[in-house]
Amino acid sequence: MSISIDQSKCIGCRRCHDVCPGTLIKINEDKKAFIKYPKDCWGCTSCIKECPVHAIQFFLGEDIGGKGSKVHTEKVNGLIRWIVEFPDGNVKSIDIDPKESNKY
């Protein structure tokens, strides 16, 4: 499990850095986020949910059934929209109300 950070999208807000429980996300001299050791990522997705510009994606590897898909989130009308991009180009989304997320 790992994340990838698109530095061209990163706005340097440091939110991902602040929420990473493993302190794996670092900030470079250009104020852009990067992950120093991607293999050490726990897959908690905290950084993905905090990124306001969708610069972070979570890689769903073969070992967990993701077959190389990537996931990111967007906030839409108070909901968190989880967007899955499949290797074949298909895209699916799931809307979750954060107020009711513990219900499941």
N, C-alpha and C positions, 0 to 999 in steps of 0.2 A: 504494500500500500504506500502511496506517496502522493504528494501534491506537486503541481508545477505552477510557477508564478510567471506571468507574462509581464516583464518589466516595462514594456511599451505601454501597457494599460495602467500600471501602478502609479498612484498619485502621491505616494509617500505619507499616507495618513497614520501608519504604524499600528493600525487596529489589529492586524494579523499578528504582528510581533507581540503585542500586549496580551493576546489571548492564548497563544501557543503554550500548552502545558509542559511541553518538552523543551522549551526555549530553543527551538530549532530554526526559527525564522529570524534572520539577521537583516540589518539595514546597511546598504553600501554607502559609499561616499556621495553618490548622487541622490541619496534619500529613498532609494528603491529597495523593496523587499526581495529577499532571496532565501532559499532553504539551503543551508550549508551541507547537511547530510540527508538527502531524500530517503535513503533506506531506513533511517531511524524514525521516520514519521509514523505516529501511532494510528493515524486515520480517524482522529476524533472529529474532523471537519469544522472545528471552531473557527478557524481562519477563513474558510470559505463563506460561512454565514456572516462574518464581520466585514468582508471586503465590499465596499460600496460600488466598485466599478467592475466587478466580475473578473478581476485579474488572476484569480486563483482557481485552479481546477483540480479535482481529485481524480486520480487514475484508478479505474476499476479493473484490476488485472485478472488474468485467466484463473489465478489461484482462488479468487473469490467469486468466480462466475461472471465477471464483467466483460470478459473477452476484449479488453482494450478500450472500453467506453470511458468517457470523461464526464464528470458531474460538476456543475457549479450552481449557485443560487442567485436569485434576484428577489428583491422585496417589491411586492405588488399589492397595493391597497390593504396593507396590514397583514398580508400573507407572505409566507416564504415559499417561493416557487423553486422546487428542485428540478433542474434541467439536465437530462441525460442525453449526451451526444454519442451515438453508436458509431462504430468504425465504418459502417456501410452508408453513413450520411443521415440516417433516420434520427429524429429528435423527439423525445417524449418529455412531458413535464408532469409534476405532481405538486399540487398546492396544499400547503399545510398551514393551518391557523396556529401560530405559536401559543396562543392561549389554551389550546386544546391538545397540544402535542403529547402531553403525558397520558392522555386518555387511551392511547394505543399501546 
